[in-house]
Amino acid sequence: MKRNILTAILYTVVTTVLFGIIYPFVVTGLAQALFKDKANGQLIQQNGHLIGSHIIGQPFSAPGYFHSRPSTAGNGYDAANSGGSNYSPTNKKLIDRIAADVAANQLDHPNTEVPIDLVTASASGLDPDITPAAAEFQVTRIAHERHLPESTVNQLIAAHTQGRQLGFLGEPRVNVLELNLDLDQTAPITPRIK
């Protein structure tokens, strides 16, 4: 009995050191050495300031920017509370929110069908991407606010459209933050005279 208890204690100590200390340090070290950008969240810096991540969405509400998907993570894009609303399709709160989002999006395009990803949140609430259709839906507003031809805005969307992974997984997508950063480089928003 004494021998079994001693074996159990030694086994616990050895496995704790191996898998609780050594293994995480080795994996973290390899990740930092081989995949530094990915291991650190694929952060985007501009002029020495952190402005976001390639893989975490953020809200854009100004009319001169492409808008992201709605987020139900905490108060919106809160990585500490990542997740969907879990409302059923018949839930009144969900129906009312989607109806309000559709109405807001249709201000630019009355009586036009709104792309679904502009009114529904992703499962994580942190999705950084929208569909090309959702980006194209916003072209008129962006072109007007930035004083650009719509063809220029469409070219920016095309340049930022990523295809399916490995040619067959997922759907084509546009990273909203990267597109908005390129938009700022192409045609910065000028203050309006009041």
C-alpha positions in Angstrom: 0.0 0.0 0.0 2.8 2.4 0.9 4.6 1.6 -2.3 1.4 2.3 -4.4 0.9 5.7 -2.7 4.6 6.6 -3.3 4.3 5.6 -6.9 1.1 7.6 -7.4 2.8 10.7 -5.8 5.9 10.4 -7.9 3.9 9.8 -11.1 1.8 13.0 -10.3 4.9 15.1 -9.7 6.7 13.8 -12.9 3.7 14.2 -15.2 2.9 17.7 -13.7 6.5 18.8 -14.4 6.5 17.3 -17.9 3.1 18.3 -19.1 2.4 21.3 -16.9 5.8 23.0 -17.2 8.2 21.6 -19.7 5.7 20.9 -22.5 4.0 24.3 -22.5 7.4 26.1 -22.5 8.6 24.0 -25.4 5.4 24.5 -27.4 5.4 28.3 -26.7 9.1 28.5 -27.6 8.6 26.7 -30.9 5.5 28.9 -31.7 7.5 32.0 -31.0 10.5 30.8 -33.1 8.5 29.4 -36.1 5.2 31.3 -36.2 5.9 34.5 -34.2 3.1 36.6 -36.0 0.5 33.9 -35.6 1.5 33.1 -32.0 1.1 36.7 -31.0 -2.4 37.2 -32.5 -1.5 38.6 -36.0 -1.5 42.1 -34.7 -1.5 45.1 -37.0 0.6 48.1 -36.0 0.7 51.5 -37.8 3.1 54.2 -36.9 4.1 52.3 -33.8 0.5 52.0 -32.5 -1.5 48.8 -32.2 -4.7 49.2 -34.2 -6.1 45.7 -34.4 -5.6 42.1 -35.4 -6.1 40.3 -38.7 -8.1 37.7 -36.9 -10.3 39.7 -34.5 -13.1 41.9 -35.7 -13.8 45.3 -34.5 -16.7 47.7 -35.0 -16.8 50.5 -37.6 -19.8 52.8 -37.6 -18.6 56.0 -39.4 -20.2 56.2 -42.8 -16.8 56.5 -44.6 -15.8 53.0 -43.5 -16.9 49.5 -44.4 -19.0 48.1 -41.6 -18.3 44.7 -40.0 -20.8 42.0 -39.0 -22.8 42.7 -35.9 -21.3 41.2 -32.8 -23.1 39.7 -29.8 -19.8 39.1 -27.9 -20.3 41.0 -24.6 -20.9 44.6 -25.6 -19.7 43.9 -29.1 -16.3 42.5 -30.2 -15.5 41.6 -26.6 -13.0 38.8 -26.7 -13.5 38.0 -23.0 -17.2 37.2 -23.8 -16.8 35.6 -27.2 -19.9 33.8 -28.4 -23.2 34.2 -30.2 -26.5 35.3 -28.6 -27.9 31.7 -28.8 -31.3 33.2 -29.6 -33.5 30.9 -31.6 -34.7 32.1 -35.0 -38.1 32.8 -33.5 -36.8 34.9 -30.6 -38.4 38.4 -30.6 -35.2 40.2 -29.5 -33.3 38.6 -32.4 -36.1 39.4 -34.9 -36.3 43.0 -33.7 -32.5 43.5 -33.9 -32.3 42.0 -37.4 -35.2 44.1 -38.5 -33.6 47.3 -37.2 -30.2 46.3 -38.8 -32.0 45.7 -42.2 -33.8 49.1 -41.9 -30.5 50.8 -41.1 -28.7 49.2 -44.0 -31.5 49.9 -46.4 -31.2 53.7 -45.8 -28.4 53.6 -48.5 -30.3 51.1 -50.7 -34.1 51.3 -50.2 -36.0 48.2 -51.0 -32.8 46.2 -51.7 -32.1 42.9 -50.1 -29.4 43.2 -47.5 -26.6 40.6 -47.4 -27.2 38.3 -44.5 -23.8 38.8 -42.9 -24.5 42.5 -42.4 -27.4 41.7 -40.1 -26.4 38.4 -38.4 -23.6 37.8 -35.9 -21.0 35.1 -36.3 -20.9 32.2 -33.8 -17.9 33.8 -32.0 -19.0 37.4 -32.3 -15.5 38.3 -33.4 -15.5 37.5 -37.1 -13.1 40.0 -38.9 -14.5 39.2 -42.3 -17.6 39.9 -44.4 -18.6 38.4 -47.8 -17.7 40.2 -51.0 -21.4 40.8 -51.5 -21.6 42.6 -48.1 -18.6 44.8 -49.1 -20.1 45.5 -52.5 -23.4 46.5 -50.8 -21.6 49.3 -49.0 -19.8 50.7 -52.1 -22.2 53.6 -52.9 -21.9 55.0 -49.3 -18.2 54.6 -49.2 -17.6 56.2 -52.6 -19.9 59.1 -51.6 -18.2 59.7 -48.2 -14.7 59.4 -49.6 -15.3 61.3 -52.9 -14.1 58.3 -54.9 -15.5 56.7 -58.0 -17.3 53.4 -57.2 -14.9 51.6 -59.6 -12.0 52.5 -57.3 -13.8 51.2 -54.2 -14.7 48.0 -56.1 -11.0 47.6 -57.0 -10.1 47.8 -53.3 -12.6 45.2 -52.5 -11.3 42.9 -55.2 -7.7 43.4 -54.0 -8.8 42.4 -50.4 -11.0 39.5 -51.4 -9.5 36.2 -50.2 -10.7 33.0 -51.9 -11.6 29.7 -50.4 -8.9 28.1 -48.3 -7.2 25.3 -50.2 -9.5 26.2 -53.1 -12.6 24.5 -51.6 -12.9 25.2 -47.9 -15.2 28.1 -46.7 -16.4 31.0 -48.7 -14.6 34.0 -50.3 -14.2 36.8 -47.7 -13.0 40.3 -47.2 -11.1 41.4 -44.0 -12.8 44.6 -42.9 -10.0 46.1 -41.0 -7.4 45.6 -43.8 -9.9 47.0 -46.3 -10.5 50.1 -44.2 -6.8 50.6 -43.7 -6.2 50.5 -47.4 -9.2 52.8 -47.9 -7.6 55.3 -45.5 -4.3 55.1 -47.5 -6.2 55.6 -50.8 -8.5 58.4 -49.8 -8.2 59.8 -46.3 -11.4 61.2 -44.9 -11.3 65.0 -44.9 -13.1 67.1 -42.3 -16.3 68.6 -43.6 -16.7 72.4 -43.4 -19.8 73.3 -41.4 
